[in-house]
Amino acid sequence: MFWELLAGPEGFDAEGEECGWVNAIWWNGVVLLDERHRLLLVHLADDPPFPRGDLLEVRAWLEAVAARWPRWRVEWAARGLRQVLDYLRLPYDAVPDLEDVSQPVRAGWADSPTEDDDFGRVAPVLVAVGEGDTGDWFAGYWAPGLEQILLAGPDVVVGERHQGQRSAVLEAVPWSGVYVDVPGQRLDWWSLQCGTEAPAVAARWPGWTLTDHGDRFEDVADLIGSELCIDAGTQAEAAERVLAGRPRL
């Protein structure tokens, strides 16, 4: 679908056969075409052109698709299949074996936000915690989807401080990131893959102010401050990689 959608409406075969929903275990992408409202809603979960470590490449691809679908609104479905089902007003059990996203992480989830190799890989989820006078610390969650972190609540997330590091230098923009401001009791995040919504998160963080920034990682990075350095290059460089078929490894 990565390349087919870039072909525009004329080159995209949306006819197919009516066969119902496939088993969710095997899905790696979903596209909804609402011809009446000219909406293209898309999520590619495990497509090879999209390593989960570069949000800029997803943005570049969406811009390229939008340019080839004139007069259509092209949107990324951060909640994946669930967002499409909600749009269609269908129950989640319409898709067999759709995974349960209500299970939070437990103690021991934290790891380094980057891999110690020559490829500059970053964790799919960056977690930054600000604790006021004691400073910030950073950790990575190496599983796709931000919902497990958000649903864990403050005790589990902040309790991993002994696993964190005091600064983070990233060579790509993770698909998801969250900033936990402990003194201010604020929770801010960006995400391209988060299966849950703010009301479910609020139940796990009572009294906290929650802000979902969509894909605007820049807003959250500004809140975190100088201990986070994202050296991911420019949007133009990301577009060149994507359209040339050479995404970041």
C-alpha positions, 0 to 999 in steps of 0.5 A, spaced: 500 500 500 505 504 501 507 505 493 499 503 491 497 509 495 502 514 491 499 512 485 493 516 486 486 514 486 486 512 478 492 507 480 489 504 487 485 498 486 480 499 492 475 494 488 477 487 491 472 482 493 467 482 499 470 477 504 469 480 511 475 482 516 481 478 516 484 476 522 487 482 526 493 477 528 495 478 520 494 485 519 499 490 517 495 496 514 489 499 513 486 504 508 479 507 509 476 510 503 470 515 504 468 517 497 462 521 499 467 525 504 473 524 500 477 522 506 483 517 506 484 514 512 490 510 513 495 506 517 501 502 515 503 498 521 509 494 519 510 496 512 518 495 511 518 503 508 516 505 515 521 503 521 518 505 527 524 510 528 522 515 524 516 520 524 519 524 519 518 519 514 511 518 515 510 525 515 513 525 508 509 520 505 503 523 507 505 529 504 506 525 498 500 521 498 496 528 499 499 531 493 497 525 489 490 525 491 487 532 490 481 534 493 482 528 498 483 529 505 489 524 507 489 522 515 493 518 519 489 513 523 494 513 530 489 508 533 489 503 527 484 498 526 480 501 532 480 508 529 477 505 522 472 501 526 470 507 530 469 511 524 464 505 521 461 505 527 462 497 528 464 494 534 471 491 535 469 484 535 467 485 528 475 484 527 477 477 529 482 476 534 483 484 535 488 485 540 487 487 547 490 494 548 488 495 555 494 491 558 499 496 561 506 495 562 509 492 569 515 494 573 521 492 569 519 495 562 524 501 561 530 500 557 535 505 553 532 509 548 537 507 543 540 501 541 548 501 541 550 499 534 552 503 528 545 504 525 542 509 530 536 505 531 531 508 537 526 505 541 518 506 538 516 509 544 521 514 548 519 516 555 522 522 558 520 524 566 521 530 569 522 530 577 523 537 578 530 538 583 532 531 581 532 533 574 530 529 568 531 521 566 529 518 559 528 511 557 525 507 551 520 502 550 521 497 545 514 495 543 510 498 538 504 502 541 504 508 546 498 505 550 501 500 554 505 506 557 500 511 558 495 505 561 500 503 566 499 510 571 504 514 574 507 509 580 509 504 574 512 509 569 516 513 574 518 507 578 523 506 573 527 511 574 533 507 576 533 504 569 533 511 566 539 515 563 540 523 564 540 525 557 538 522 550 541 523 543 536 520 538 538 520 530 530 519 528 524 521 531 520 515 535 513 514 533 511 515 540 513 519 546 511 521 552 513 527 557 511 526 565 512 532 569 511 529 576 511 536 580 506 539 575 502 533 574 502 534 567 502 528 561 504 530 554 505 525 548 505 525 541 504 518 537 503 515 531 501 508 534 496 509 540 490 504 541 487 507 546 484 514 548 485 520 553 479 518 557 482 511 558 488 514 560 485 519 565 482 513 569 490 511 570 492 518 572 487 521 576 488 529 578 493 529 572 493 534 566 493 530 559 495 533 553 495 529 546 499 532 541 497 528 535 504 527 531 507 534 533 513 531 537 516 538 537 511 541 542 513 535 547 520 536 545 520 543 547 517 541 554 522 536 555 528 541 554 535 541 552 537 534 555 533 531 549 537 532 542 533 529 536 538 530 530 534 527 525 535 531 519 530 535 515 523 534 513 526 534 506 531 529 507 526 524 510 522 526 503 528 524 499 529 517 503 522 515 502 521 517 495 527 514 493 525 507 497 531 508 502 528 509 508 532 510 515 534 502 517 
